[in-house]
Amino acid sequence: MTKRTGCKAFMRLKERSDGTCIVKDITLQHNHTLLLSPSMLVFMRSHKRVDPTLKGLVKDLQFSNIKHVNIMGLLTRLHGGRDKIGCHNRDILNMKAENTRKESINEVQNMFKFFEDMKKENENFFYDYKVDDENRLENVFWSNASSRAAYADFGDCITFDTTYKSNKHHLPLAVFVGVNNHLQSTIFGVALMGNESEESFKWVFSRFLECMGGKQPICILTDQCPAMTKAIPKIFPRTLHKFCRWHIMNKHKDPLKKLYKLFRDLKDLLTAILNHPLMPSEFEDAWKALIEKYNLHDINVMINLWAERKLWISAYWKEVFCARMTSTQRSESMNFVLKRGFVTERDNLHIFVKQVNNCIQARHEAENAETNASTGTRKTVTRYGFEAQVMDKYTRAVYSVFRERQYHSTAFRIKTSQDNPNNYLVHHYNQSKEFAWSRHEFRVLADEVEGRYECECKLWEHTGLFCHHVIAVFEHLRLDEIPNKYILQRYTKDAVTNPDFNRRDYRRTTDDGTSIEYRRTILYSEAVKIINKGCSSEAKFQIALSAFRDANTRLDNEEAELENNEDAEMENNEQSSNQENTTRETGEQNDIPPAENNDPYADIQPPLLAITKGSKTTDAARKNGKCKQPVPARPEPELDEYGRPKGTRICGTCNKIDGHNSRTCKARQLAKKLLETHEKVYGPTASSGNIKVRIRNLLARQHIPENDDEEKLDTDEGECFEDETDDEEYEQEDEDEDITEQEETQNTPDVDDKLENLNKKGGKGNAAHAT
């Protein structure tokens, strides 16, 4: 403030030998307005205080996707008031912007550093990448050690889907998702793809297969992406590829809506055909009956659905195990979870991969909670021996599904087949007469001697869990024990197939075998004791603070010494490798230069902005500053009929594109002068608004010269002349209206001609007023 206004207020102090100060000179007169309250001191540079702890807290909250208003609320609560934070809202915004700029530097190298750190934690962490001809990152795939172990246990069926706008470069995010023994979604692998071509999908699938030791899934569910459809059979030849039913119906939703409006009962009947546990022959009979009933033989949407029926109708692949998945809903849900709570389209690559890892750890926490809940004791609903058996083996979630089906199985009636006493016909007591094609009796084979229990609905073969019909037969036979072959290990509490595999993403012990949690607990307990004692008095506070600072300094020195030792060890390794290149006979060095120990990822450049399905241009991302990396060249602008670029704003006063807007337009000043002169000559009229518009239209056809040294501002198209008049126009009414003859003669001939033409166009009303 002193430099800005030249204020002479000051105070001079002198320090005494005893540490106190006395005022030697003081001037209290200020030449400016003083602050109204002490809370305004945060707006002065000299009174701002931002400690590193606050900066670290803001950074952690920012990259945890906490909203700005919530960050300010938390800081206000921690400091006891908004004015006690030490800085204001704009400072926090600038701090976040600085964090973003710093994190954008070397994002690719930081991403690979995170991968290397994860591999140091567990060597079973897997990652691979691909670059293009310009050494730009194109594809990257990674999988945690826990994800690889989960695939070994539950990788029989997977869903695969891509989503967009999950990172700064708009690289499509591809996630391999399955279901665990708690019926929860679990992540097997994650990939970022530069494009959705067949080659990119083949690369991702091949890296996934390599990561999982060559184990191919039994079934994979995807959408109808043509490139994906071509790549899957080439990489997974033994895997059954099926389309997601939801995507199929969603693709044809518009023509189906039109049919639903024409036929009210069509939607319910079509839904029943798709959802009912039909056999292939039943489905085809039901479909033909539907087509005949509504005469839909020539409808394209029905023809297309029928042509692709074997790729998405579950009746054709009931004998294939799918782990209760018939759509990519789990992938869609996982994408929603990632984008809702972990990643954003503004994230850099290394922030993105860290947030994905946080999501994986959150899924592990939910899995561990369910595992712990499954260890509890429960009571059976009945006293059947088979129910006690499945309750003991199945997890809590799977047993809940079994018990619900057991409850609904009581609505079925059973009768013995006359052909074979081991065959039972099971039907619902409330049979529906609406669908004549529906099979109301399901044949169940129950051979207690051989231990065979099969139903023609094939639900156990399809999902690994018993259907209502088999459970009803179990109760009818009072079965004591189910053969173990019908209780799949993937649904049990002991679903781990390879207990020797290190599936922990982070180390739980140190090199000497001590638990990290034990060390953290001891250190935290001792630190709390020191804090509580140090807050009781000033002397104790200084002792505690000095102890903390001394410990922090010693720890920094120890860490620096360890880094120096590592560097020295690396130098020794380099020297030893260089010595191997020397000739033993002569002692002279070979022509082979010594190997350089450079970062292998140092030269990898960030990827270009990905052009995904549905994206029309990258100009919006470049304009908004969402991507700092190079983007494809922008095409030449399209011109309108006047030779001006389409979409370019023009001045609202002169109708010209000249780097200015209506407020800085030269024509506006001339228009103001013309209007004032018109009112002085003819007097104010009721049609002044029309006169303003005519003046603007007149000047739009004139050439208004501009000085070369005048600053050109951005254009503003939406402004009109009537809204741009300053208050000075209305102040003219209060001024003296006497106009000297000298002022009137100062009008140039051009202005007089324009006024004359304008008066002629003003109409008879203006002429009458002038007389």
N, C-alpha and C positions, 0 to 999 in steps of 0.2 A: 504494500500500500504506500510506503514511503517513496519508492521509486516511481510509482504511478502518478501520485498527486503532488510530490514534493513536500510532504508533511514534515514539519520541524519538531514534532513532539518526540522527546527522548528522555532517558533516565540513565545517569552515570553512577555506577557503584564502585566502591573500593573495598577490597577484602582485607580484613584485619589478620593479625597473627594468630588469634584464637579461633579463626575459621568463620567468624561472623562478618557481615557486610554492612556498610553505612552508605547512605545516599549522599553523593557529592554534588550532583546537579540534576535538575529535573525541569522539563517544560511540558505542561499539560495541555496547551492549546493545539487542537487538531484543525486542519483545514478541510476535513471531510466528515461525512456522517459515520458515527460509530455503529458497531454492531448492536442490534436490538436486544439480543439475548446471548448467553454463553453457549447455547446449543449451536449457534452459527459459526463457532470457531473451527469446526471441522472443514469448512470451506476455505480456510486459509492454509496456505502451504506450510507455514511455520508451525502450525498446531496439529498437523496430521501425524499420526503415528500408526504404523502398520508393522507388527512384529512378524517374524517368519512363521510362528505357529499359526497365526491367523491366515497367512497366505497358504500354508499347507492344508489347513482345514477347508478353505474355499476351493482349492484345487481338487481335494478328495470328493467334496460334495458335487462339484461341477462335473467331474468325469464319472460320477455315479448317477448321472442323469437326474439330479435333484433340481427342481424348478428354482428360478431366481428368487421368486417371492418367498419360497420356503427357506432358501439360504439366508435371506435377510431376516426372516422371522427367527431362525435359530440363532444367528449372531446377536440379534437384539435380546433374546432371552438369556444367552450366556453372559452378556456384558451388563445386563440390567437396564438397558435403555438404548434407543437408537443413537443418541448423541454421545454415548460412551464407547462406541465401537472404535473410534479413532479415525474413521473415514466415512464418507457418505456413499450413497447408492451408486453414483457415477464412478467412484473409485473402485468399487467392487466389480462393476461391469468392465472397466478397463483392465482390472486384474484378470478377469476371466478371458478377455480377448487376448491378453498377453500369454496366458497359459495355452490357449489354442494355437497361437503362432509358434510357440516353442515346441509344442507337441507335434506340429506338422513337419518339423525338420527331421529328416532321416526316419520317416515312419516305416519304410520297408526294412531298414536295418534294425530298428527297434522291435519290429515284429519277429524277425529271425532271432534276435537276442532273447526274446521271451520263449521262443521254441527251444533254444539251446538251454535256457535255465530250466525249463520243464524236463528236458532230457537228462539234465544233471540230477534232478530230483528222482527221476525214474527212467532208466534206460529203455523201458518198454514204450515210452512216448514215441509216436511216429509222426513224421511230417515229410512232405516232398513238395516241390514247386516246379514251375515251368516258365521260361521267359521266351519272348518273341525275338525276332531278328534284330531289333533295336535294343536288346537287353532290358526290356521292360517286363515287369511281372505280369504274367498272363493268367496262370492258374496256380492255386495252392490248396493242398489238402493236408489235414492233420487229424489225429485221433489220440485221445488220452489213453493212458494205460488202463484206467478203469473202463473206458469205452470198449477197448479191445477185449478185455475180460468179459464184459457184458455180452458182446457179440458171440463169444465162444459158448455162452450159456443160453442165449435167447436169440441167436441170429438165424433161426429157421425161416422167419418171414420178416420182411422189411418194407417200409414205405419210403419213397424218395420223391422229393418235390423241391422246386426252386421258388425263391421269393426275391423281391426287389426292394431297393431303397433302404438297405440296411447298413450302408457304409458310405463314405464320402465319394468314392469312385463309382458308386452304383453297380458294383460287381454283383451278379446274381449269387445269392447265398443258397447252397445246396446242402441239405441235412439228411443223413441216413438215420431213420428212426425205427425203433422196434418196441416191443412190449415185454416187460419183465415178469417175474413170478408173482408180483403184487398187482398185476394188470395196470401198471403205470408205464407211461411213455419214457423211453430211454434213448439217449443219443449214442450212436455207434461211430459216427464220423462226420466231419464238417469240411466243406470245400467252398472256395470262392472262384468263380469262373469268369474269364474275360469275355466270353460270349457263349451262346447256347447252340453251338454247332455240333455236328456229329463227332468231330475230332476231340472237342473239349469234353464231351460226355464220355467218350472212350478213354480219355486220359484219366478222368476222375474215377471211373469204374475200375480201371486197371490198377490204380493206386490203392483203391479200397480193397481190391482182391489181394494185392500184395501185402497190405497191412494186416489183413485177417488170415494170413497163412494159406491162401488159396481156397478157403472154405466158401463155397457158393451158397446163397440162400435157396430155400425151396421155392419161395414165391416172392415176387417183388411187385408192388402196386405203385403205379405212377399215373400222371395225366396223359393226355393224348399228344404229347410233343413228338413231332415226326422224327427229329434228330435223335431224341432219346429212344424212340421205338427201334431205330436202326442200330443204335450202339449196344443195347442190352443183349441181344442174342449173340453178338460177336464176343463179348467179354464174359457173359454168364450163359453159356450154351445149355447148361443143365437146369436153369432156373425158369420157372413158369412166370411169364410176364402178363399181368392183368391190368386193365384200365380201372380207374376210379369211377364208381357208378355216379357219384355226385357230379363229377366233371362232365360226364356224358349227358346227364339230364340238364345240367346248367347250360351246356352248349346249345341245346335245342329248346330252351325254356320259352323263347319268344313264339315260335310256331305252336308249341304245346299250349301256351296260354290262349291262343286263338281257338284251338280245338276245345279247350275246357269251357270257353264261353259258349260254343255251339252246342256242346253236349255236357250237361251238368254232372252226370254220373260217371263220365269218362275218367276223371282224375282218381276217384276212389277205386274204380275197378282196375286201372293201370297200376296204382300203388299196391293193391292186393296181389296182383300177379308178380310184381317184383319182390315183394317182401315175404310172400308165403313160402315155406320150405318145400318147394316143388322139386320133382324129378324133371329131367330134360323133356321127356315125352309129355308130361303134364303141362309144362310151360308152353310148349309148342301148340298143344291143343287149346290152352287158354288164350294164347295170342291170336290164333286163327279165329276163335270164337269172338274175340274182341274186334278184330278187323271186319268180320262178317256183320256183327251187330250194328256197327256205326258206319259201315261202307267206307273204310279207310284204305282201300287197296291202292289208290293212286296218290296218296299223300306222301310227300317226300320225306318228312320227318319220321314217319312210321317205317318207311322203306329203309332209311339209314339206320334206325335203331335195330331193325331186324337183321340187317347185314352184319352188324358188329356184335350180335348177341353173345357169341362165344367168347368174346374178350371182356365182358363186364357182367354178364348174368351168372350169378353164383350157382345156378342149377347145373351148369356145365362143368364145374370144377369142384364139386362137393367132396370128392375123394382126395383133394389136395389140401394139405394142412396150411392154414392161414392165420392161426393164433387169434381168432376172433376179429380179424381185420378184413373188411371188404371195400374200404375206401382209403384215401390218403388223409383222412380226418386227423390222425395223430400227427402227421407232418404239418398239416395246416395249423393245428393247435400249438405245436412246438414253435412254428414260425411266429404265431401270435404272441406267445410267451416271450420270445426273444425280442421282438420289436416293441412290445408293450413295456417291458421292465428292464431291458438290458442294453440294447443297441439302438442307435438312431442313425439317420441318413447323413449326419454331420461327423460321424466318428472317423478318426484316422485308423489305419490298418492295425497298429499295435494296440490301440484302445479297443478296437473291435474284437480282436482275438482274446484279449483279457476279459472282456465282458461275456463272451461266449463261454469261456472257462468258468466264470462266476455262475453262469446259468447251469452248467454241468454240475458244479459243486452243489448248487441249490437242489438239483434233482437227486443227487446222492443223499442229501440231508433228508428229503422226503422219503426216499427209499429206506434209509436207516430207521426213520421213525416208524414206518410200517413194519419193518423187520422186528423191531422191538415190540410192537403191538401184537405181532403174531405169536410171540412167546408166552403170552398170557393164557390163562385157563378159561375155557368156555363150557357151556352146557349144551347138550344136544336137544333138539326139539322132540325127538322120539327116542325110543330105546332100541332101535334097530342097530345091529352090529356094524353094518356097512356105513352108517352115518358117523358113528364114533371113529371108524377107521379113517374116513376122509377128513374129519375134523382134526385128527392128529397129524395127518400128513400134509394137507393143503395149507397154504397161507390163509390169513384171515380174509383177504379180499376174494380169493377163489372159493373158499368155503361159503362165503356170503352168497355168491352166485349159485352154488350148488343148493344151498338151503332155500333160496327163493324158488328155484325150479322144482325142488321137492314139494314146496307148498302148492305150486300150480299143478303138480302132477296128480294131486288128489281129485282134480276135476275130470280125470280120464277113467274110462271103463275098459276092462280087460276081459277078453274071452279067448279060449284056447282054440287053435286051428284044428280042423278035423283031419287035415292031411298029415300033420306032424305034431305030436304033443309038445315038442320043444319050441314050436312057433306060437306066438301070441299076437292077436289082433287088438290094437289099442286105438280107441277113438274117444273124442271129447263128448261128454254127455250132452252138451248144448251145441249140436251140429248146425252149421249155417246152411241154409237152403239157397242162399243167394248165388253162390258160385258153384254151378253144377260140375265144373271141371275139377274141383278140388277133391283130393283123395282124403276121405274121412277116416279111413282105417289104415294104420301103419303096422307093418309086419315086423315083429321083434323076435329075433332068435335068441333064446336063453337056454344054453346047455350047461347045467351046473357040473356035469361030470367032466367035460372038456374045458370048462371055464370060458365059454364063448358067449358074448353078449353083443349083438349087433342089431342096429335098426336101419331100415331102408331109407330113412331121412338123411343118413350119413353125417349127422351133426358131430359125432365124436371124431370121425375121420377128418372133418373140416376144421374143428376148433380144439379138439382134445378134451372137451368137457361133455358130460352125458346130457342127453336130451330128456324132455319130459316123459317120453314113451319108455325109455329104458329105466328111468328112476321109478316109474309106476310099476314096472315089472319087478324091480328089486323089492319094492314093498309088498307086492303080491306074493313073491316067493319067500318073504321074510329072510332075505339073504344076510348071512353073518359077515362075509368078507368078500370084497371085490378083488379079482386077480390084479396083481401088481402091474401087469402090462398095460392096464387101462388107466393107471394113475401116472401121468407123465411127470418126469422129474422137473421139467421147467415150471410146473405149477406148485411144487412142493417147497417146504421150508429149506430143504437141503438141495437147492438148485445149482450150486457151484459144481462145475465139472472138473476144474483144474485148480485145486487149492494151492498148488505150489507156484502159480503165476503171481508175480508181484503186481497187484492191481491198485495199489495206492498211488495217487497222483503226487502226493507230497510225503516227504520223509517224516516219520514220527519220532525218530531217535537220532542222536548225534553219532559221530564217528566212534566214540568210546562206549556207545550203547545206552547212554543216558537219555531219558525221555525229554523231548523238547517241552512238552506240556509241564513236566515237573520243574524244569528250570524257569519257565515263565511264571508258574505259580509262586515259587520261592522269591523271585525277584519282585514280583508285584506285591507280595505281602510285605517285604522289607521296605519297598518304596512307600507304601501307604503308611507304615509306621513313622518313617521320617517326615512325611508330609504332615501328619497329624501333630507330631511334636514340634515341627518348625513353625506352625501357625500360631502358637500360643504367645510368643513374644518376639520383639524385634531382634534380639540377640540370637535366639534360636533360629529365627528365619534366616539370618545371614549365615549361620553355620550350615543349615540344611542346603541353602542355595549354593554356597561354596562347595559343599560336598558333591552336589549334583554336577556342577560345572567341572570340577576336577575329574570326576568319574567320566564325564563325557569327553573331556580332552584326552584322557588316557586311552579310552576306547578308540578314539579317532587315530591316535598314534599307533595303536596295535593293528588296526585295520590297514593303515598305510604301510606298516612294516610287512604285513602279510602280502600285500600287493607287490611290494618291492622284491620280496623273495620269489614270488611267482614270475615276475619279469626276469629276474636273474636266472631262474631255472630255464625259462624259455630261451634266453640268450645262450646259455650253455648248450642247450639242445641244438641251436642253430650252428654254434661253433663245431660241435661234434659232427653234424651233418656236412659241414663245409670241409672238414678234415678228411672225410671219406672220399671227397672228390680229388684229393691230391694223389699224385703218382708215387707208388711205394719205391720204385726203382730209383728215380732221379730226385724225388722230393719236390718236383715242380707241380704246380696246379694245372689241372686240366682246363680245357676251354669251356667246360660247363659252368655257368655262373652259379653262385650260391642261391639256394632257394629262399625266396622272400616269404616271410610269415605275414601275409596280408589277410585282411578280412575277406572271405570269399563272397560276402554279400555286399561289399562296399560299392560296387559298380552297378548294382541292380537298381533300375529306375522305377518310380511309381507307375502304376498302370494308367492307361488312358481312360477317359470316361466311357464306361461301357454303354453300348447301344443295345438295350434289351427289347423284348417284345412289347409293343405298345408305345414305346418312346419315339416321338417324332423328331425331336431336335435336342441339341445340347446347349442351345443359346441361353435358355432360362437358367441353367445351372451356372454357366459362365457369368451371366449378368448378376446373379445373386451372390457370386463369390463362393459358391459351395465347393468348387473344385479349383485348385491352384495349379494343377498339372496341365500340360498341353492337351488341347482338345482338337478334334478334326477341324480342318480349315472351313471357315464360314463362307457360304456361297455368296455370289454377288446379289445385292438387293434388287428386288423386282420394282420396276418403275411404273408410275401411274400414267394416265393419258397426258399429263402436263410435264412429264419427264422428272418427277420428283419421286424419291424412294417411298414406297408404300409403308405406312405405319410411322412416318416421321412427323413429329409435331411441328406445327407452324405457328407463327405469331397471330394472336387473336385480333390485333389491330390492323396490321398491314397485310395479313394473309401471305406472308413470305416466310421462307425457311432461310434465316440468315444468322443463326446463332444467338438470337435474343428472344425475349418474351414480350408480352404486351406492356408490362410495367416499365421496361427499359427501352421501349421502342421510340425512335425519333418521331415517328408519325403521331404518337400520342401527345407529345408536347405541341406539335403543330395543330392537332385536332383540338386540344384544349384552347389554344390561342384563337382558332377559327370560331369556336363556340362562344368564347367571351366577346369577340368582336361582333359576331352576329347578334348577340343579345344587347350589346351597346348600340348597334345601329337600329335594330328592329324592335328591341325590347324583349323581355321574357314572354314566352308564349306557352300555351298549354301543351303544345306538341314538341317540347324540347327533347323528349326521348326519341322521337322520330328523327329530329334534326341530328342528334348524336349518331344514330345509325347511318344516316345518309352521309355524314362526314366521314365515318369509318369506311363505308363502301367507296366513297370518292378517293380517299387516300390509299385504298388498297390497290388502285390502278395507277398510282404515282410512284416514282422512284425517290426514296428518301435516302440521301447520302449519309454515311456513317463515318466517323473518324476511325482511323486505323488503330489508334492507341486506346480506343474505348474497350472496356472489359465486356465480353459477351457472356451472358448468363444462359442457363438452361431454358429451354422453351417450356411454355405452359399453355396447353391447348384449350383447357376448359374455361378460361377466363373470358368474360365479355366486357365490352367497353363501358356499359352502364355501371358495372360493379367496380370499375377501376378508378373512378374519379376520386381524387383526394378530398380531404376536408376543406382544402383551400377554396374549392369551388363554392361551397356553401358559406364560407367566411366572406366572400366577395359581396354578399348582400348587405353586410353590416358596414362595409367600407363606403367611402365617399364615392358616389356615382358620377361625379363631375369629370368629364373627360376633356382634356385640353385638345385644341385643334392640332397641336404638334403631335400628340400621341396618335391621332387618327390618321395623320399623313404619313406615319411611319409604316403603315401597312404596305407591303410590297405589291407590285402589279399582279403577281401571280395569286396572291391572297385575295385581292379585289376581284379578279376574274372568277376564282373559285366561289367566293361569296355570291357573286352575281348569278352564277350557274346554280348554286344551291338555292338561292331565293326563287329562281324560276321553277325549280322542282318542288318548292315547299308548298305549292297549292295556292288557291285563291284566299284561303283564310289568312295566311301570312301576309299576302299583299294588301289585303284590306286593313290589317292591323298596322302595316307600315304607313299607309296613307293617313 
